[in-house]
Amino acid sequence: MKVLVTDILKHFRVIGVLFRATILTSLEYKMDLLITVFGEIVWTLVNLVFLEIIFMQTSDIAGWSREEVFFLYGLGRVLRKLATSFVFINIKEMATEINQGRLDILLTKPVNSRIFLMFKKFDVSELIGNLASVVIMVYAAAQITLDLSVLNLLIVFVIFCIMVVTFVSMFFAFFSLAFWLGDIGHGYWIFAEGFKIGILPPGVFQGVWQVVFGLVIPVVLFGALPAAVLLNRFDVNSLLVILPFTVFWFFFGQLRMDKRTQVLHQRRRVVGLLFILANLT
């Protein structure tokens, strides 16, 4: 037990060091940081104007009022940007690291390779630009009734964790194809664009799209379900039916990565042995 606690604390310290290093690196390029933050804020407001135009033509979307959709939009962007800034930004580079041979180096680090792979850097500009989404969320929350009970906040946290586990596992499964297909890092943007669908009210997904975006690739975890919890619109069954797909992606993603990292470990041992033999001769 003591060894486990020590190991966990070690990895938290490593993540802290990586976070500080990222902040210092970002501050070295202040103008680039400011421009990126400005772009994030402008893009957030453009989407908000788009929603406002829609509500000039209707009073609700799938039974959700203007203020509820604004709250869903703000909350969804906050949760999505948190996941993107801290985890997804690193996963999307995995294909390039495989293609360029840098993944072998990561596997030699004296820490858990997956933890290091997921937290080696952070997107500071997205975190700062996310403040615009927080303002929108707070503005909308002030005009509607939210149930901010401890239980509901705990459920939102659980949904967020399920979302991260599901999509990280999905990324591992997808980007492991880089071992055969080369640098497929740009495929991340297919997921990134799909994530934006998660800020739509759940009722807009009907038929086959409800199966795709509500179960198989559950983008509703990014905003629709957490917002539904706080608005007392949540049906626990909508989360329970997602869990089998989360379990599937988790084990499938782990299987794909374990298989390939074992190959890399074996390749590294062979190269090391050949190097020793070459020196002996």
Secondary structure, DSSP 8 states (H G I E B T S, - for coil): -HHHHHHHHHHHHHHHHHHHHHHHHHHTTHHHHHHHHHHHHHHHHHHHHHHHHHHTT-SEETTEEHHHHHHHHHHHHHHHHHHIIIIIHHHTTHHHHHHTT-HHHHHTSSS-HHHHHHHS---HHHHHHTHHHHHHHHHHHTTS-----HHHHHHHHHHHHHHHHHHHHHHHHHHTTHHHH---GGGHHHHHHHHGGGGS-GGG--THHHHIIIIIS-GGGGTHHHHHHHTT---HHHHHTTHHHHHHHHHHHHHHHHHHHHHHHHHHHHHHHHHHHHHH-
